Amino acid sequence: MFSHVMVGTNDLGRAKGFYDALLATLGVGPGFVDGHRAFWRTPTGVFAVSEPIDGQPATICNGGTIGFACSSPEQAEAWHAAGVAAGGVSIEEPPGVRAGGMGKLYLAYLRDPDGNKLCALHRM
């Protein structure tokens, strides 16, 4: 359904360093910079960060979350730890299993250095 997801940044170098560390835990190689944007390509889609082309500051999406699929709880833990080490902020409950209408999920939440809300998700 999706071809790519792109979030805004006010510091492309900082964002690239953060996402290089975060996405490496999912087996994704370093991103590449194309002008004012950085891209991480995989067989299942593209993730990107961009400085706004309108010259205005990047802002976060209130109520939005970008979820990254993880193959295990351990991978979600590594994702979370790498994100915190790279300048992200742990938010919501600590990483762990949550049960609800979607069944049991292992979830870990972060905000990236620009404030975007991210989630590592493993379906139990």
C-alpha positions as CSV (number, residue, x, y, z in Angstrom):
1,M,0.0,0.0,0.0
2,F,2.8,2.5,0.8
3,S,5.7,3.4,-1.3
4,H,7.5,5.5,1.2
5,V,7.3,7.4,4.5
6,M,9.0,10.8,4.9
7,V,9.4,13.0,8.0
8,G,10.7,16.5,8.3
9,T,13.9,17.5,10.0
10,N,15.6,20.8,10.9
11,D,19.1,19.2,10.9
12,L,19.7,16.7,8.1
13,G,23.1,15.5,9.5
14,R,21.7,14.8,12.9
15,A,18.7,13.0,11.5
16,K,20.8,10.9,9.2
17,G,23.0,9.8,12.1
18,F,20.0,9.0,14.3
19,Y,18.2,6.9,11.6
20,D,21.5,5.2,10.4
21,A,21.9,3.9,14.0
22,L,18.2,3.1,14.5
23,L,17.6,1.3,11.2
24,A,20.8,-0.7,11.4
25,T,19.1,-2.7,14.1
26,L,16.6,-3.7,11.5
27,G,19.3,-4.7,8.9
28,V,19.0,-1.6,6.9
29,G,22.2,0.0,5.6
30,P,23.2,3.6,5.9
31,G,21.0,6.1,4.2
32,F,22.2,8.3,1.3
33,V,21.8,12.0,1.1
34,D,20.3,13.6,-2.0
35,G,20.4,17.4,-1.6
36,H,18.1,18.3,1.3
37,R,16.9,14.7,1.9
38,A,18.2,11.3,3.1
39,F,16.8,8.0,2.0
40,W,16.9,4.4,3.3
41,R,15.7,1.9,0.7
42,T,14.6,-1.7,1.4
43,P,12.8,-4.3,-0.7
44,T,9.5,-3.4,1.1
45,G,9.7,0.4,1.0
46,V,11.6,3.6,1.5
47,F,12.0,5.7,4.6
48,A,13.2,9.3,4.2
49,V,13.9,12.5,6.1
50,S,13.8,15.9,4.5
51,E,14.4,19.5,5.3
52,P,11.2,21.3,4.3
53,I,11.4,22.7,0.7
54,D,9.2,25.7,1.6
55,G,12.0,27.1,3.9
56,Q,9.8,26.9,7.0
57,P,10.9,24.9,10.0
58,A,10.0,21.2,10.1
59,T,7.2,20.4,12.6
60,I,6.0,17.1,14.1
61,C,2.6,15.4,13.4
62,N,0.5,15.6,16.5
63,G,-1.3,12.2,16.8
64,G,0.9,10.5,14.2
65,T,3.2,7.5,14.7
66,I,5.5,5.8,12.3
67,G,5.8,2.0,13.0
68,F,8.8,-0.2,12.2
69,A,8.3,-3.9,11.9
70,C,10.6,-6.0,14.1
71,S,11.2,-9.8,13.8
72,S,11.4,-10.4,17.6
73,P,11.1,-8.6,20.9
74,E,15.0,-8.6,21.1
75,Q,15.1,-6.7,17.8
76,A,12.6,-4.2,19.1
77,E,14.8,-3.8,22.3
78,A,17.9,-3.3,20.2
79,W,16.0,-0.7,18.0
80,H,14.9,1.2,21.2
81,A,18.4,1.1,22.7
82,A,20.0,2.3,19.5
83,G,17.5,5.1,19.2
84,V,18.1,6.4,22.7
85,A,21.9,6.1,22.3
86,A,21.6,8.1,19.1
87,G,19.7,11.0,20.6
88,G,16.1,9.8,20.7
89,V,13.9,10.0,23.7
90,S,12.0,7.0,25.2
91,I,8.3,7.8,25.5
92,E,5.2,6.2,26.8
93,E,5.5,2.9,28.8
94,P,8.9,1.1,28.8
95,P,9.3,-1.4,25.9
96,G,7.3,-4.5,26.5
97,V,4.2,-6.7,25.7
98,R,0.9,-5.1,25.5
99,A,-2.4,-6.9,24.9
100,G,-5.4,-5.4,23.2
101,G,-7.8,-5.7,20.3
102,M,-4.9,-6.5,18.0
103,G,-3.7,-9.4,20.2
104,K,-0.3,-9.4,22.0
105,L,2.2,-6.9,20.6
106,Y,5.7,-6.1,21.7
107,L,6.0,-2.3,21.5
108,A,8.8,0.2,22.0
109,Y,8.3,4.0,21.5
110,L,10.7,6.8,20.8
111,R,10.7,10.4,19.7
112,D,13.5,11.2,17.2
113,P,15.6,14.3,17.6
114,D,13.0,16.4,15.7
115,G,10.1,15.1,17.9
116,N,8.6,12.6,15.4
117,K,6.9,9.7,17.2
118,L,8.3,6.2,16.3
119,C,7.3,2.7,17.3
120,A,9.0,-0.7,17.0
121,L,6.4,-3.4,16.7
122,H,6.6,-7.2,16.9
123,R,3.4,-9.2,16.6
124,M,3.6,-12.0,19.2
